[in-house]
Amino acid sequence: MSWPPAPALLAPLAPWFETSRRDLPWRAADLDAPHPDPYAVLVSELMLQQTQVATVIPYFTRWMAQFPSPDELAKADEDAVHKAWEGLGYYRRARYLKAAASNIAAAGWPGDLEGLAALPGLGPYTAAAVGSIAFQWPAPALDGNAFRVLARLLLIEGDPKARAGDLRTWLAPALVAHGPSRLTQALMELGATVCAPVAGCGSCPLAETCGARLAGRTAEIPPVAKRAVPKASALWLVAMEAEGHMLLHAPAASGLLAGLWRWPALDAEAIPAGSVASEAPALVAWPGWTQVYTHRREAVSPLYLRLEARFEAAKSLRWVPVGDLSRLPLGKRDQRLRDLLATPGQTPQEAPDSALLIQNLSKA
């Protein structure tokens, strides 16, 4: 490494952060002392992974009111935990947070970085962020915002994450010099509010020494990672009611949708639409939408089907009392159909055959 010493190069960040930082509910007023509530830092860090601050704030406020301590979260019902997380996505974060809280409730907070990293779901970055912000440990924590700031400041070619080890070594003395909590949050704040993908160099405290600005290359550093083309699919999303019960998939124990209830979703190519017979059970449809995920795009066609009687459903499905539907944790796609049930739909001209739907959802 031939980079200038970090304590001097990053010195302007400390006074800038004192006057420019956002007032966020998980931030402590005193940046020189350990955080009065490390649990608040842990909750905020897990919520902020892959989620914007503006989205997280109301979730954080409600979460802390419902689960104000590791002890309260550890003994909470899993459906209640997932319900409180509903809409944030990446639900495994909620499960990791509950598991970490259980460890903390049983054994107390770890006393070092290795102990934090061993908590469920934390990993090196989150452990370093909690260690520096909550406990004032000089542990460099590099999120996407910090990587972008340092890549531009130091004129790093290519993906700065490939230089993560060097950057942590370089950054550590600055944490000691300017305070771990202050400098860690300042780097993240600068990347989130000023050194964004479209850089606001005019208000940046590091502009005078920024390599990318001086070279006129802030638009190309760091390079934008290419994303894979999402796989496209089409499906029927079915709310099926019989005898005051709705048919849903029970939460899986693992996977991306673990902990969430789901409506049955059937491949629209395997079950094509046909003309709706006049004697068909009550059938309602709403305009469809495209649900976009990281690796796939779903063309969703929502349906409501009311039957006279329940049938014996496949093993993963459960008939749930209608009155319980509002308290069940659902993912965004499934929440949308739940909300549609309270709005007028229309009888479709074409839809999948109801007998074929039932056949696909019945116990084999």
Contacts in CASP RR format, 6 or more apart in sequence:
PFRMAT RR
TARGET T0000
AUTHOR 0000-0000-0000
METHOD contacts of the structure
MODEL  1
MSWPPAPALLAPLAPWFETSRRDLPWRAADLDAPHPDPYAVLVSELMLQQ
TQVATVIPYFTRWMAQFPSPDELAKADEDAVHKAWEGLGYYRRARYLKAA
ASNIAAAGWPGDLEGLAALPGLGPYTAAAVGSIAFQWPAPALDGNAFRVL
ARLLLIEGDPKARAGDLRTWLAPALVAHGPSRLTQALMELGATVCAPVAG
CGSCPLAETCGARLAGRTAEIPPVAKRAVPKASALWLVAMEAEGHMLLHA
PAASGLLAGLWRWPALDAEAIPAGSVASEAPALVAWPGWTQVYTHRREAV
SPLYLRLEARFEAAKSLRWVPVGDLSRLPLGKRDQRLRDLLATPGQTPQE
APDSALLIQNLSKA
1 166 0 8 1.000
1 169 0 8 1.000
1 170 0 8 1.000
3 9 0 8 1.000
3 154 0 8 1.000
3 170 0 8 1.000
4 209 0 8 1.000
5 173 0 8 1.000
6 170 0 8 1.000
6 171 0 8 1.000
6 172 0 8 1.000
6 173 0 8 1.000
6 174 0 8 1.000
7 173 0 8 1.000
7 174 0 8 1.000
7 176 0 8 1.000
7 177 0 8 1.000
7 178 0 8 1.000
9 153 0 8 1.000
9 174 0 8 1.000
9 206 0 8 1.000
9 209 0 8 1.000
10 171 0 8 1.000
10 174 0 8 1.000
10 178 0 8 1.000
10 183 0 8 1.000
10 187 0 8 1.000
10 206 0 8 1.000
11 177 0 8 1.000
11 178 0 8 1.000
12 205 0 8 1.000
12 206 0 8 1.000
13 178 0 8 1.000
13 183 0 8 1.000
13 186 0 8 1.000
13 187 0 8 1.000
13 190 0 8 1.000
13 205 0 8 1.000
13 206 0 8 1.000
14 178 0 8 1.000
14 179 0 8 1.000
14 182 0 8 1.000
14 183 0 8 1.000
14 186 0 8 1.000
15 205 0 8 1.000
16 186 0 8 1.000
16 190 0 8 1.000
16 205 0 8 1.000
17 31 0 8 1.000
17 182 0 8 1.000
17 185 0 8 1.000
17 186 0 8 1.000
17 189 0 8 1.000
17 190 0 8 1.000
18 31 0 8 1.000
20 189 0 8 1.000
20 193 0 8 1.000
21 27 0 8 1.000
21 185 0 8 1.000
21 186 0 8 1.000
21 189 0 8 1.000
22 53 0 8 1.000
22 189 0 8 1.000
22 193 0 8 1.000
24 44 0 8 1.000
24 53 0 8 1.000
24 57 0 8 1.000
25 40 0 8 1.000
25 57 0 8 1.000
25 60 0 8 1.000
25 61 0 8 1.000
25 64 0 8 1.000
26 40 0 8 1.000
26 41 0 8 1.000
26 43 0 8 1.000
26 44 0 8 1.000
26 60 0 8 1.000
27 185 0 8 1.000
28 35 0 8 1.000
28 36 0 8 1.000
28 181 0 8 1.000
31 179 0 8 1.000
31 181 0 8 1.000
31 182 0 8 1.000
31 185 0 8 1.000
32 136 0 8 1.000
32 179 0 8 1.000
32 181 0 8 1.000
32 182 0 8 1.000
33 136 0 8 1.000
34 134 0 8 1.000
34 135 0 8 1.000
34 136 0 8 1.000
35 41 0 8 1.000
35 133 0 8 1.000
35 134 0 8 1.000
35 135 0 8 1.000
35 181 0 8 1.000
38 109 0 8 1.000
38 130 0 8 1.000
38 134 0 8 1.000
38 135 0 8 1.000
39 69 0 8 1.000
39 70 0 8 1.000
39 101 0 8 1.000
39 104 0 8 1.000
40 64 0 8 1.000
41 129 0 8 1.000
41 130 0 8 1.000
41 133 0 8 1.000
41 134 0 8 1.000
42 97 0 8 1.000
42 100 0 8 1.000
42 130 0 8 1.000
42 134 0 8 1.000
43 60 0 8 1.000
43 63 0 8 1.000
43 64 0 8 1.000
43 97 0 8 1.000
44 56 0 8 1.000
44 60 0 8 1.000
45 126 0 8 1.000
45 129 0 8 1.000
45 130 0 8 1.000
45 133 0 8 1.000
46 93 0 8 1.000
46 96 0 8 1.000
46 97 0 8 1.000
46 121 0 8 1.000
46 126 0 8 1.000
47 56 0 8 1.000
47 59 0 8 1.000
47 60 0 8 1.000
47 63 0 8 1.000
47 88 0 8 1.000
47 93 0 8 1.000
48 56 0 8 1.000
49 90 0 8 1.000
49 93 0 8 1.000
49 126 0 8 1.000
50 90 0 8 1.000
51 88 0 8 1.000
51 89 0 8 1.000
51 90 0 8 1.000
53 192 0 8 1.000
55 88 0 8 1.000
56 88 0 8 1.000
59 84 0 8 1.000
59 85 0 8 1.000
59 88 0 8 1.000
62 84 0 8 1.000
63 84 0 8 1.000
63 85 0 8 1.000
66 72 0 8 1.000
66 76 0 8 1.000
66 80 0 8 1.000
66 84 0 8 1.000
67 73 0 8 1.000
67 76 0 8 1.000
67 81 0 8 1.000
67 84 0 8 1.000
67 101 0 8 1.000
70 100 0 8 1.000
70 101 0 8 1.000
70 102 0 8 1.000
70 104 0 8 1.000
70 105 0 8 1.000
70 108 0 8 1.000
71 101 0 8 1.000
71 105 0 8 1.000
73 81 0 8 1.000
73 97 0 8 1.000
73 98 0 8 1.000
73 101 0 8 1.000
73 102 0 8 1.000
73 105 0 8 1.000
74 98 0 8 1.000
74 101 0 8 1.000
74 102 0 8 1.000
74 104 0 8 1.000
74 105 0 8 1.000
74 106 0 8 1.000
75 105 0 8 1.000
76 98 0 8 1.000
78 95 0 8 1.000
78 98 0 8 1.000
78 259 0 8 1.000
79 251 0 8 1.000
79 259 0 8 1.000
79 327 0 8 1.000
79 328 0 8 1.000
79 329 0 8 1.000
81 94 0 8 1.000
81 95 0 8 1.000
81 97 0 8 1.000
81 98 0 8 1.000
82 91 0 8 1.000
82 94 0 8 1.000
82 251 0 8 1.000
82 259 0 8 1.000
82 260 0 8 1.000
82 329 0 8 1.000
83 327 0 8 1.000
83 328 0 8 1.000
83 329 0 8 1.000
84 94 0 8 1.000
85 91 0 8 1.000
85 93 0 8 1.000
85 94 0 8 1.000
85 329 0 8 1.000
86 329 0 8 1.000
86 330 0 8 1.000
86 331 0 8 1.000
86 335 0 8 1.000
87 331 0 8 1.000
87 332 0 8 1.000
87 335 0 8 1.000
88 94 0 8 1.000
89 331 0 8 1.000
89 332 0 8 1.000
90 256 0 8 1.000
91 256 0 8 1.000
91 257 0 8 1.000
91 258 0 8 1.000
91 259 0 8 1.000
91 260 0 8 1.000
91 329 0 8 1.000
91 331 0 8 1.000
92 255 0 8 1.000
92 256 0 8 1.000
92 258 0 8 1.000
93 121 0 8 1.000
95 258 0 8 1.000
95 259 0 8 1.000
96 120 0 8 1.000
96 121 0 8 1.000
96 122 0 8 1.000
99 119 0 8 1.000
99 120 0 8 1.000
99 121 0 8 1.000
100 119 0 8 1.000
100 120 0 8 1.000
100 121 0 8 1.000
100 122 0 8 1.000
103 119 0 8 1.000
103 120 0 8 1.000
104 119 0 8 1.000
110 116 0 8 1.000
110 118 0 8 1.000
110 119 0 8 1.000
111 135 0 8 1.000
112 137 0 8 1.000
113 127 0 8 1.000
113 128 0 8 1.000
113 131 0 8 1.000
113 137 0 8 1.000
113 139 0 8 1.000
115 127 0 8 1.000
116 122 0 8 1.000
116 126 0 8 1.000
116 127 0 8 1.000
116 130 0 8 1.000
116 131 0 8 1.000
117 123 0 8 1.000
117 124 0 8 1.000
117 127 0 8 1.000
119 127 0 8 1.000
122 130 0 8 1.000
125 141 0 8 1.000
125 142 0 8 1.000
125 143 0 8 1.000
126 141 0 8 1.000
127 139 0 8 1.000
128 139 0 8 1.000
128 140 0 8 1.000
128 141 0 8 1.000
128 142 0 8 1.000
129 141 0 8 1.000
129 143 0 8 1.000
129 184 0 8 1.000
131 137 0 8 1.000
131 139 0 8 1.000
131 141 0 8 1.000
131 180 0 8 1.000
132 138 0 8 1.000
132 139 0 8 1.000
132 140 0 8 1.000
132 141 0 8 1.000
132 175 0 8 1.000
132 180 0 8 1.000
132 181 0 8 1.000
132 184 0 8 1.000
133 141 0 8 1.000
133 180 0 8 1.000
133 181 0 8 1.000
133 184 0 8 1.000
133 185 0 8 1.000
134 181 0 8 1.000
136 179 0 8 1.000
136 180 0 8 1.000
136 181 0 8 1.000
137 180 0 8 1.000
138 172 0 8 1.000
138 175 0 8 1.000
138 176 0 8 1.000
138 179 0 8 1.000
138 180 0 8 1.000
139 175 0 8 1.000
139 180 0 8 1.000
140 167 0 8 1.000
140 168 0 8 1.000
140 171 0 8 1.000
140 172 0 8 1.000
140 175 0 8 1.000
140 184 0 8 1.000
141 184 0 8 1.000
142 150 0 8 1.000
142 161 0 8 1.000
142 164 0 8 1.000
142 167 0 8 1.000
142 168 0 8 1.000
142 171 0 8 1.000
143 188 0 8 1.000
145 187 0 8 1.000
145 188 0 8 1.000
145 189 0 8 1.000
145 190 0 8 1.000
145 191 0 8 1.000
145 192 0 8 1.000
145 195 0 8 1.000
146 187 0 8 1.000
146 188 0 8 1.000
146 191 0 8 1.000
147 160 0 8 1.000
147 161 0 8 1.000
147 164 0 8 1.000
147 167 0 8 1.000
147 222 0 8 1.000
148 160 0 8 1.000
148 191 0 8 1.000
148 195 0 8 1.000
148 196 0 8 1.000
148 197 0 8 1.000
148 222 0 8 1.000
149 187 0 8 1.000
149 190 0 8 1.000
149 191 0 8 1.000
149 195 0 8 1.000
149 206 0 8 1.000
150 156 0 8 1.000
150 160 0 8 1.000
150 167 0 8 1.000
150 171 0 8 1.000
150 187 0 8 1.000
151 158 0 8 1.000
151 160 0 8 1.000
151 212 0 8 1.000
151 221 0 8 1.000
151 222 0 8 1.000
152 195 0 8 1.000
152 199 0 8 1.000
152 210 0 8 1.000
152 211 0 8 1.000
152 212 0 8 1.000
152 213 0 8 1.000
152 218 0 8 1.000
152 221 0 8 1.000
152 222 0 8 1.000
153 206 0 8 1.000
153 209 0 8 1.000
153 210 0 8 1.000
153 211 0 8 1.000
153 212 0 8 1.000
154 211 0 8 1.000
155 211 0 8 1.000
155 212 0 8 1.000
155 215 0 8 1.000
155 217 0 8 1.000
155 221 0 8 1.000
156 163 0 8 1.000
156 221 0 8 1.000
156 222 0 8 1.000
157 221 0 8 1.000
158 221 0 8 1.000
158 222 0 8 1.000
158 223 0 8 1.000
159 222 0 8 1.000
159 223 0 8 1.000
159 225 0 8 1.000
160 167 0 8 1.000
160 222 0 8 1.000
174 183 0 8 1.000
175 183 0 8 1.000
175 184 0 8 1.000
190 204 0 8 1.000
190 205 0 8 1.000
190 206 0 8 1.000
194 200 0 8 1.000
194 203 0 8 1.000
194 204 0 8 1.000
195 204 0 8 1.000
195 206 0 8 1.000
197 224 0 8 1.000
198 219 0 8 1.000
199 212 0 8 1.000
199 213 0 8 1.000
199 218 0 8 1.000
199 219 0 8 1.000
201 207 0 8 1.000
201 210 0 8 1.000
201 213 0 8 1.000
201 218 0 8 1.000
204 210 0 8 1.000
204 213 0 8 1.000
207 213 0 8 1.000
210 218 0 8 1.000
211 217 0 8 1.000
212 218 0 8 1.000
212 221 0 8 1.000
228 295 0 8 1.000
230 292 0 8 1.000
230 293 0 8 1.000
230 294 0 8 1.000
230 295 0 8 1.000
230 296 0 8 1.000
230 297 0 8 1.000
231 295 0 8 1.000
231 296 0 8 1.000
231 297 0 8 1.000
232 296 0 8 1.000
232 297 0 8 1.000
232 298 0 8 1.000
232 299 0 8 1.000
233 267 0 8 1.000
233 296 0 8 1.000
233 297 0 8 1.000
233 298 0 8 1.000
233 299 0 8 1.000
234 267 0 8 1.000
234 268 0 8 1.000
234 269 0 8 1.000
234 298 0 8 1.000
234 299 0 8 1.000
234 301 0 8 1.000
235 265 0 8 1.000
235 266 0 8 1.000
235 267 0 8 1.000
235 268 0 8 1.000
235 298 0 8 1.000
235 299 0 8 1.000
235 300 0 8 1.000
235 301 0 8 1.000
236 265 0 8 1.000
236 266 0 8 1.000
236 268 0 8 1.000
236 271 0 8 1.000
236 301 0 8 1.000
236 303 0 8 1.000
236 352 0 8 1.000
236 357 0 8 1.000
237 263 0 8 1.000
237 264 0 8 1.000
237 265 0 8 1.000
237 300 0 8 1.000
237 301 0 8 1.000
237 302 0 8 1.000
237 303 0 8 1.000
237 333 0 8 1.000
237 334 0 8 1.000
237 337 0 8 1.000
238 247 0 8 1.000
238 263 0 8 1.000
238 264 0 8 1.000
238 265 0 8 1.000
238 266 0 8 1.000
238 303 0 8 1.000
238 304 0 8 1.000
238 305 0 8 1.000
238 357 0 8 1.000
238 361 0 8 1.000
239 246 0 8 1.000
239 263 0 8 1.000
239 302 0 8 1.000
239 303 0 8 1.000
239 304 0 8 1.000
239 305 0 8 1.000
239 337 0 8 1.000
239 338 0 8 1.000
239 341 0 8 1.000
240 246 0 8 1.000
240 247 0 8 1.000
240 264 0 8 1.000
240 304 0 8 1.000
240 305 0 8 1.000
240 306 0 8 1.000
240 307 0 8 1.000
240 357 0 8 1.000
240 361 0 8 1.000
241 247 0 8 1.000
241 304 0 8 1.000
241 305 0 8 1.000
241 306 0 8 1.000
241 307 0 8 1.000
241 322 0 8 1.000
242 306 0 8 1.000
242 307 0 8 1.000
242 308 0 8 1.000
242 309 0 8 1.000
242 310 0 8 1.000
242 311 0 8 1.000
242 319 0 8 1.000
243 309 0 8 1.000
243 310 0 8 1.000
243 319 0 8 1.000
244 321 0 8 1.000
244 322 0 8 1.000
245 310 0 8 1.000
245 319 0 8 1.000
245 320 0 8 1.000
245 321 0 8 1.000
245 322 0 8 1.000
246 319 0 8 1.000
246 320 0 8 1.000
246 321 0 8 1.000
246 322 0 8 1.000
246 325 0 8 1.000
247 264 0 8 1.000
247 310 0 8 1.000
247 313 0 8 1.000
247 317 0 8 1.000
247 318 0 8 1.000
247 319 0 8 1.000
247 320 0 8 1.000
247 361 0 8 1.000
248 261 0 8 1.000
248 262 0 8 1.000
248 263 0 8 1.000
248 264 0 8 1.000
248 317 0 8 1.000
248 318 0 8 1.000
248 320 0 8 1.000
248 328 0 8 1.000
249 261 0 8 1.000
249 262 0 8 1.000
249 263 0 8 1.000
249 264 0 8 1.000
249 316 0 8 1.000
249 317 0 8 1.000
249 318 0 8 1.000
250 261 0 8 1.000
250 316 0 8 1.000
250 317 0 8 1.000
250 318 0 8 1.000
251 257 0 8 1.000
251 258 0 8 1.000
251 259 0 8 1.000
251 260 0 8 1.000
251 261 0 8 1.000
251 329 0 8 1.000
252 258 0 8 1.000
252 259 0 8 1.000
252 316 0 8 1.000
253 259 0 8 1.000
257 331 0 8 1.000
259 329 0 8 1.000
260 329 0 8 1.000
260 330 0 8 1.000
260 331 0 8 1.000
260 334 0 8 1.000
261 320 0 8 1.000
261 328 0 8 1.000
261 329 0 8 1.000
261 330 0 8 1.000
261 334 0 8 1.000
262 330 0 8 1.000
262 331 0 8 1.000
262 334 0 8 1.000
263 334 0 8 1.000
263 337 0 8 1.000
264 317 0 8 1.000
264 357 0 8 1.000
264 361 0 8 1.000
266 352 0 8 1.000
266 357 0 8 1.000
266 360 0 8 1.000
266 361 0 8 1.000
268 299 0 8 1.000
268 301 0 8 1.000
268 352 0 8 1.000
271 352 0 8 1.000
271 353 0 8 1.000
271 356 0 8 1.000
271 357 0 8 1.000
271 360 0 8 1.000
272 352 0 8 1.000
273 350 0 8 1.000
273 351 0 8 1.000
273 352 0 8 1.000
274 350 0 8 1.000
274 351 0 8 1.000
274 352 0 8 1.000
274 353 0 8 1.000
275 349 0 8 1.000
275 350 0 8 1.000
276 283 0 8 1.000
276 347 0 8 1.000
276 348 0 8 1.000
276 349 0 8 1.000
276 350 0 8 1.000
276 351 0 8 1.000
280 354 0 8 1.000
281 305 0 8 1.000
281 306 0 8 1.000
281 307 0 8 1.000
281 308 0 8 1.000
281 354 0 8 1.000
282 304 0 8 1.000
282 305 0 8 1.000
282 306 0 8 1.000
283 303 0 8 1.000
283 304 0 8 1.000
283 305 0 8 1.000
283 306 0 8 1.000
283 347 0 8 1.000
283 348 0 8 1.000
283 351 0 8 1.000
283 354 0 8 1.000
284 303 0 8 1.000
284 304 0 8 1.000
284 305 0 8 1.000
284 345 0 8 1.000
284 346 0 8 1.000
284 347 0 8 1.000
284 348 0 8 1.000
285 301 0 8 1.000
285 302 0 8 1.000
285 303 0 8 1.000
285 304 0 8 1.000
285 345 0 8 1.000
285 346 0 8 1.000
285 347 0 8 1.000
285 348 0 8 1.000
285 351 0 8 1.000
286 302 0 8 1.000
286 340 0 8 1.000
286 343 0 8 1.000
286 345 0 8 1.000
286 346 0 8 1.000
288 299 0 8 1.000
288 300 0 8 1.000
288 301 0 8 1.000
288 302 0 8 1.000
289 300 0 8 1.000
289 336 0 8 1.000
290 297 0 8 1.000
290 298 0 8 1.000
290 299 0 8 1.000
290 300 0 8 1.000
291 297 0 8 1.000
291 298 0 8 1.000
291 300 0 8 1.000
291 332 0 8 1.000
291 333 0 8 1.000
292 298 0 8 1.000
298 333 0 8 1.000
300 333 0 8 1.000
302 336 0 8 1.000
302 337 0 8 1.000
302 340 0 8 1.000
303 348 0 8 1.000
303 351 0 8 1.000
303 352 0 8 1.000
304 340 0 8 1.000
304 341 0 8 1.000
304 345 0 8 1.000
305 354 0 8 1.000
305 357 0 8 1.000
307 354 0 8 1.000
307 358 0 8 1.000
310 319 0 8 1.000
311 358 0 8 1.000
311 361 0 8 1.000
311 362 0 8 1.000
312 362 0 8 1.000
312 363 0 8 1.000
313 319 0 8 1.000
313 361 0 8 1.000
313 362 0 8 1.000
313 363 0 8 1.000
314 361 0 8 1.000
314 362 0 8 1.000
314 363 0 8 1.000
314 364 0 8 1.000
315 363 0 8 1.000
317 361 0 8 1.000
320 328 0 8 1.000
325 338 0 8 1.000
326 338 0 8 1.000
330 338 0 8 1.000
END
